[in-house]
Amino acid sequence: MKQQINYKYPSVDDLRIRAKAKIPKFAFEYLDGGCNNDVNLKKNTSRIRDVELKPKYLVDYTPPNLKTELFGHEYDAPFGISPVGLQGLMWPKSPEILAKAAFDHNIPFVLSTVTTASIESIAEITEGRAWFQLYHPAEERVTKDLLKRAEAAHCPVLIILADVPSFGYRPRDIRNGLSMPPKMTVSNILSAMKRPHWALNTLINGQPSFEILKPYMQKNLNLNQLAKFMDATFSGRLNEDKIKRIRDLWKGKLVLKGAESIHDVEKAYQLGLDGVIISNHGGRQVDVGQATIDSLNSIVPLYKDKIKVMMDSGIRGGADVARVMASGADFSFMGRTFMYGVSALGKKGGNHTIAMLKTQLTQVMEQMSCAEVNDLTKNLI
């Protein structure tokens, strides 16, 4: 499709700056921040950018083709949109905007259990192509019902999370009352009033809520009751028995997200999963671990031909996608990058961000004289 780049914002950094100016402080800090001291948040990107590629100019040249096969579908680029919780808090209708852009550009969109759009509405937008990320319900009946809804929506891929045995310790969110669930403090209300465009759009579209979870919630819960519901509903720690039960129930492709160790990838492989996403939740869960690219480098040599090995966390542009793919990943995903785009540019943010990333990646491949995405590995130093 036609590239839809707004050249006033030609980089992810430009989108981030614009997003910070457009949305309230509490929403931006929820999007932008990591856990504890932001060590892994910063390290994820800096370590990716230590990866170097060597250009080859004096060769037969074929224009780059970004198309990449994954789980039997040929996508138009080797990257997708990661699941993000509370998307509508950052910009109204964010999941719908990004799902539509992903569908139009033929890349994967992953819907989070705790975002602000329903499985059914996103399935309609994407004609059943959206992936679904399952947070782990404590009750088996809720798990089964969510899986039935995802199956009825024709979601081709189910993602289960390994890296949320507890919510990350995020100082900004604690100060802002945005642990779980969010609280509209006086400070947050004043912050919202300083962003009239955001406030007006939120007023028009309504206060964001956990649309996927509504069938399991009592109506008109206050914040304290909602907090108790969230605590009672989710049991974040995965184990082999839980994975086996989900594997038995889910007939589509099943992916483990949050795998960073050879141990966990081996378990996923033994349990019959179809893929893993090397991820540390964008530096939002643990601050003492490896950067994701370092985990990828230890896992790819052992599992590249056994199970699909994908990566997110720290990828901030098309050149970063090139570095990750050159390091052996089968696919890459980004969360913040796309949320910066939609927070900065609203309805146009999804298309702009995807088109920008495609353009950036294509330019790197042209410099490397790579006709296909898989050729990038040949240029890795």
C-alpha positions as CSV (number, residue, x, y, z in Angstrom):
1,M,0.0,0.0,0.0
2,K,1.0,3.6,-0.4
3,Q,3.5,4.8,2.2
4,Q,1.9,7.3,4.6
5,I,4.8,9.0,6.3
6,N,4.5,12.3,8.0
7,Y,7.9,13.8,7.4
8,K,7.7,16.1,10.4
9,Y,8.2,13.0,12.5
10,P,10.8,10.9,10.6
11,S,12.1,8.9,13.6
12,V,10.8,7.1,16.7
13,D,12.5,9.7,18.9
14,D,10.4,12.4,17.1
15,L,7.3,10.5,17.8
16,R,8.2,10.0,21.4
17,I,8.8,13.8,21.9
18,R,5.5,14.6,20.2
19,A,3.7,11.9,22.3
20,K,5.1,13.4,25.5
21,A,3.7,16.8,24.5
22,K,0.2,15.4,23.6
23,I,-0.8,13.0,26.4
24,P,-1.0,13.5,30.2
25,K,2.1,13.0,32.3
26,F,0.7,9.9,34.0
27,A,-0.2,8.2,30.7
28,F,3.2,9.1,29.1
29,E,5.1,7.8,32.1
30,Y,3.1,4.6,32.1
31,L,4.1,4.1,28.4
32,D,7.7,5.3,28.6
33,G,8.9,3.9,31.9
34,G,10.5,0.7,33.0
35,C,10.8,-0.9,36.4
36,N,13.1,-0.1,39.3
37,N,15.9,2.1,37.9
38,D,15.2,1.6,34.2
39,V,18.5,-0.4,33.8
40,N,17.1,-3.1,31.4
41,L,14.9,-0.5,29.7
42,K,18.0,1.4,28.6
43,K,20.2,-1.6,28.1
44,N,17.8,-3.4,25.7
45,T,18.2,-0.7,23.1
46,S,21.9,0.1,23.7
47,R,22.9,-3.5,23.4
48,I,20.9,-3.9,20.2
49,R,22.8,-1.0,18.8
50,D,26.1,-2.6,19.6
51,V,25.3,-5.1,16.7
52,E,27.2,-4.1,13.6
53,L,26.6,-5.1,9.9
54,K,29.1,-4.9,7.1
55,P,27.9,-3.4,3.8
56,K,28.7,-5.1,0.5
57,Y,28.4,-2.8,-2.5
58,L,30.2,-4.4,-5.5
59,V,27.7,-7.2,-5.9
60,D,24.7,-8.0,-8.2
61,Y,21.9,-6.0,-6.7
62,T,18.2,-6.9,-6.4
63,P,15.8,-4.4,-4.7
64,P,14.9,-5.5,-1.2
65,N,11.9,-7.6,-0.4
66,L,10.6,-7.3,3.1
67,K,8.1,-10.1,2.9
68,T,8.6,-12.7,5.7
69,E,6.8,-16.1,6.3
70,L,5.7,-16.9,9.8
71,F,3.4,-19.7,10.8
72,G,2.2,-20.3,7.3
73,H,1.4,-16.7,6.5
74,E,3.5,-14.3,4.4
75,Y,3.7,-10.9,6.1
76,D,4.8,-7.7,4.3
77,A,7.5,-7.0,6.8
78,P,9.5,-8.9,9.5
79,F,7.9,-7.0,12.4
80,G,4.7,-6.8,14.3
81,I,2.9,-4.9,17.0
82,S,3.4,-6.2,20.5
83,P,0.6,-6.5,23.1
84,V,0.3,-3.5,25.3
85,G,-2.1,-3.1,28.3
86,L,-4.3,-0.1,28.9
87,Q,-3.7,1.3,25.4
88,G,-6.8,3.5,25.4
89,L,-5.4,5.3,28.4
90,M,-2.6,6.6,26.3
91,W,-4.7,7.5,23.3
92,P,-8.4,6.7,22.8
93,K,-9.1,3.8,20.5
94,S,-5.4,3.0,20.2
95,P,-5.9,-0.8,19.8
96,E,-8.5,-0.3,17.1
97,I,-6.2,2.2,15.3
98,L,-3.2,-0.1,15.4
99,A,-5.1,-3.2,14.5
100,K,-6.5,-1.5,11.4
101,A,-3.0,-0.2,10.4
102,A,-1.5,-3.7,11.0
103,F,-4.3,-5.3,8.8
104,D,-3.8,-2.7,6.0
105,H,0.0,-3.3,6.0
106,N,-0.3,-7.1,6.5
107,I,1.7,-7.3,9.7
108,P,0.8,-9.1,13.0
109,F,-1.2,-7.2,15.7
110,V,-1.2,-8.8,19.1
111,L,-4.1,-8.0,21.5
112,S,-3.5,-8.0,25.2
113,T,-6.0,-9.5,27.7
114,V,-5.8,-6.2,29.7
115,T,-6.1,-3.7,26.9
116,T,-9.1,-1.6,26.1
117,A,-10.7,-3.3,23.1
118,S,-12.6,-6.6,22.9
119,I,-11.4,-9.7,21.1
120,E,-14.5,-9.6,19.0
121,S,-14.1,-5.9,17.8
122,I,-10.4,-6.5,16.9
123,A,-11.3,-9.7,15.1
124,E,-13.8,-7.8,13.0
125,I,-11.2,-5.1,12.1
126,T,-8.5,-7.6,11.2
127,E,-10.8,-10.2,9.6
128,G,-9.6,-12.8,12.1
129,R,-5.9,-12.2,11.7
130,A,-5.1,-10.7,15.1
131,W,-3.1,-12.7,17.6
132,F,-4.1,-12.9,21.2
133,Q,-2.0,-12.7,24.4
134,L,-3.4,-14.5,27.4
135,Y,-2.8,-13.2,30.9
136,H,-3.3,-16.2,33.1
137,P,-6.7,-16.4,34.8
138,A,-6.8,-18.0,38.2
139,E,-10.1,-19.8,37.3
140,E,-10.1,-22.5,34.7
141,R,-13.6,-21.5,33.5
142,V,-12.3,-18.0,32.6
143,T,-9.3,-19.5,30.8
144,K,-11.5,-21.8,28.8
145,D,-13.9,-19.0,27.9
146,L,-11.2,-16.7,26.8
147,L,-9.7,-19.4,24.6
148,K,-13.2,-20.1,23.1
149,R,-13.6,-16.4,22.3
150,A,-10.2,-16.3,20.7
151,E,-10.9,-19.4,18.7
152,A,-14.3,-18.1,17.6
153,A,-12.5,-14.9,16.5
154,H,-10.2,-17.0,14.3
155,C,-7.1,-15.8,16.1
156,P,-4.3,-17.8,14.4
157,V,-1.8,-17.5,17.3
158,L,-2.1,-17.5,21.1
159,I,0.7,-16.0,23.2
160,I,1.1,-17.0,26.8
161,L,3.3,-15.0,29.2
162,A,6.2,-16.3,31.2
163,D,7.4,-13.0,32.7
164,V,4.5,-11.8,34.9
165,P,4.7,-13.9,38.1
166,S,4.2,-10.5,39.7
167,F,3.7,-7.0,38.4
168,G,6.9,-5.1,38.0
169,Y,8.0,-2.5,40.6
170,R,7.5,0.7,38.6
171,P,8.2,3.9,40.7
172,R,6.5,6.3,38.2
173,D,3.3,4.3,38.1
174,I,3.2,4.0,41.9
175,R,3.6,7.8,42.3
176,N,0.9,8.4,39.7
177,G,-1.5,5.8,41.1
178,L,-1.2,3.8,37.9
179,S,-0.3,0.4,39.4
180,M,-3.4,-1.7,38.8
181,P,-6.1,-0.4,38.3
182,P,-5.4,3.3,37.5
183,K,-6.7,6.0,39.9
184,M,-7.6,9.5,38.8
185,T,-5.9,11.5,41.5
186,V,-6.1,15.3,41.7
187,S,-2.6,15.4,40.2
188,N,-3.7,13.2,37.3
189,I,-6.8,15.3,36.7
190,L,-4.7,18.5,36.5
191,S,-2.3,16.7,34.2
192,A,-5.2,15.7,31.9
193,M,-6.5,19.3,31.8
194,K,-3.2,20.4,30.4
195,R,-3.7,18.1,27.4
196,P,-7.1,19.4,26.0
197,H,-6.8,17.4,22.8
198,W,-6.3,14.1,24.7
199,A,-9.1,15.1,27.2
200,L,-11.6,16.0,24.4
201,N,-10.9,12.7,22.6
202,T,-11.2,10.7,25.8
203,L,-14.5,12.5,26.6
204,I,-15.9,11.7,23.1
205,N,-14.8,8.1,23.1
206,G,-15.5,7.4,26.8
207,Q,-13.3,6.3,29.7
208,P,-11.2,3.3,28.8
209,S,-12.0,0.0,30.4
210,F,-10.9,-3.6,30.3
211,E,-13.3,-4.6,27.5
212,I,-12.1,-8.2,27.2
213,L,-12.8,-8.8,30.9
214,K,-16.2,-7.2,31.1
215,P,-18.1,-10.5,30.9
216,Y,-16.4,-11.7,34.0
217,M,-16.8,-8.5,36.1
218,Q,-19.7,-7.2,38.2
219,K,-21.1,-4.0,36.8
220,N,-20.2,-0.6,38.3
221,L,-17.2,-1.8,40.3
222,N,-15.4,1.0,42.2
223,L,-11.7,1.3,42.1
224,N,-11.1,-0.8,45.2
225,Q,-13.5,-3.5,44.0
226,L,-11.7,-3.5,40.6
227,A,-8.4,-3.9,42.3
228,K,-9.7,-6.9,44.2
229,F,-11.1,-8.3,41.0
230,M,-7.8,-8.0,39.2
231,D,-5.9,-9.6,42.1
232,A,-8.4,-12.5,42.3
233,T,-8.7,-13.1,38.6
234,F,-5.1,-13.4,37.5
235,S,-2.4,-15.9,38.5
236,G,0.7,-14.8,36.6
237,R,3.1,-17.6,37.3
238,L,3.3,-20.3,34.5
239,N,4.3,-23.9,35.1
240,E,4.4,-27.0,33.0
241,D,0.9,-28.2,34.0
242,K,-0.7,-24.8,33.0
243,I,1.1,-24.9,29.6
244,K,0.0,-28.5,29.0
245,R,-3.6,-27.7,29.7
246,I,-3.5,-24.7,27.4
247,R,-1.7,-26.7,24.7
248,D,-4.5,-29.3,24.9
249,L,-7.2,-26.7,24.7
250,W,-5.7,-24.5,21.9
251,K,-5.4,-26.0,18.4
252,G,-3.8,-23.0,16.8
253,K,-0.2,-21.9,17.0
254,L,1.0,-21.4,20.6
255,V,3.9,-19.1,21.6
256,L,5.7,-18.4,24.9
257,K,6.5,-14.8,25.5
258,G,9.1,-13.7,28.0
259,A,11.5,-16.6,27.5
260,E,15.1,-15.4,28.1
261,S,16.9,-18.6,29.2
262,I,17.9,-21.7,27.4
263,H,16.0,-23.6,30.2
264,D,12.7,-21.9,29.4
265,V,13.1,-22.3,25.6
266,E,13.9,-26.0,26.0
267,K,10.8,-26.4,28.1
268,A,8.7,-24.7,25.5
269,Y,10.1,-26.9,22.8
270,Q,9.5,-30.1,24.8
271,L,5.9,-29.1,25.6
272,G,5.2,-28.7,21.9
273,L,5.0,-25.0,21.5
274,D,5.4,-23.5,18.1
275,G,7.5,-20.4,19.0
276,V,9.0,-18.2,21.7
277,I,9.4,-14.5,21.9
278,I,12.6,-13.5,23.6
279,S,11.4,-10.6,25.8
280,N,11.8,-8.9,29.1
281,H,8.5,-7.0,28.9
282,G,10.3,-4.0,27.6
283,G,12.3,-3.6,30.8
284,R,9.1,-3.3,32.8
285,Q,9.3,-6.5,34.8
286,V,12.9,-7.1,35.9
287,D,15.9,-4.8,36.1
288,V,18.7,-7.3,36.8
289,G,18.6,-9.5,33.7
290,Q,20.3,-9.6,30.3
291,A,19.4,-7.3,27.4
292,T,17.1,-9.2,25.1
293,I,19.6,-9.3,22.2
294,D,22.1,-11.1,24.4
295,S,19.5,-13.7,25.3
296,L,18.7,-14.0,21.6
297,N,22.4,-14.6,20.8
298,S,22.6,-17.5,23.2
299,I,19.3,-19.1,22.1
300,V,19.4,-18.8,18.3
301,P,22.3,-21.2,17.7
302,L,20.6,-24.0,19.7
303,Y,16.9,-23.6,18.6
304,K,16.8,-21.7,15.3
305,D,15.7,-24.8,13.3
306,K,13.6,-26.4,16.1
307,I,11.1,-23.6,17.1
308,K,10.3,-20.1,15.8
309,V,12.6,-17.7,17.8
310,M,11.2,-14.1,17.8
311,M,12.2,-11.0,19.9
312,D,10.8,-7.8,21.3
313,S,12.0,-5.2,23.9
314,G,14.3,-2.4,23.0
315,I,13.6,-2.2,19.2
316,R,13.2,1.4,18.3
317,G,13.4,1.7,14.5
318,G,14.0,0.0,11.2
319,A,17.7,-0.2,11.7
320,D,17.1,-2.0,15.0
321,V,14.9,-4.5,13.2
322,A,17.7,-5.1,10.8
323,R,20.1,-5.7,13.7
324,V,17.8,-8.2,15.3
325,M,17.0,-10.1,12.1
326,A,20.7,-10.2,11.3
327,S,21.3,-11.8,14.7
328,G,19.1,-14.7,13.7
329,A,15.6,-13.8,14.9
330,D,12.7,-15.2,12.8
331,F,10.6,-12.1,13.5
332,S,10.5,-9.0,15.7
333,F,7.9,-7.1,17.6
334,M,7.6,-3.6,19.1
335,G,5.2,-2.1,21.6
336,R,6.3,1.3,22.8
337,T,7.4,2.3,19.3
338,F,3.8,1.9,17.9
339,M,2.2,3.5,21.0
340,Y,4.5,6.6,20.6
341,G,3.2,6.8,17.0
342,V,-0.5,6.6,17.8
343,S,-0.1,8.9,20.9
344,A,1.7,11.4,18.7
345,L,-0.5,11.3,15.6
346,G,-3.8,9.7,16.6
347,K,-5.6,8.0,13.9
348,K,-2.7,8.4,11.5
349,G,-0.1,7.2,13.9
350,G,-0.3,3.5,13.1
351,N,0.1,3.8,9.3
352,H,2.8,6.4,9.7
353,T,4.9,4.3,12.1
354,I,4.6,1.1,10.0
355,A,5.5,3.0,6.8
356,M,8.4,4.7,8.5
357,L,9.8,1.5,9.8
358,K,9.5,-0.2,6.4
359,T,11.3,2.7,4.8
360,Q,14.1,2.6,7.4
361,L,14.6,-1.2,7.1
362,T,14.5,-1.0,3.3
363,Q,17.3,1.6,3.3
364,V,19.5,-0.6,5.5
365,M,18.9,-3.6,3.3
366,E,19.8,-1.5,0.2
367,Q,23.1,-0.5,1.9
368,M,23.8,-4.2,2.7
369,S,22.8,-5.3,-0.8
370,C,20.3,-7.7,0.8
371,A,17.5,-8.9,-1.5
372,E,15.7,-10.8,1.3
373,V,15.4,-10.2,5.1
374,N,17.2,-13.5,5.7
375,D,20.2,-12.2,3.8
376,L,20.9,-9.8,6.7
377,T,22.6,-12.6,8.6
378,K,25.3,-12.8,6.0
379,N,26.3,-9.2,6.8
380,L,26.6,-9.7,10.6
381,I,30.0,-8.8,11.9
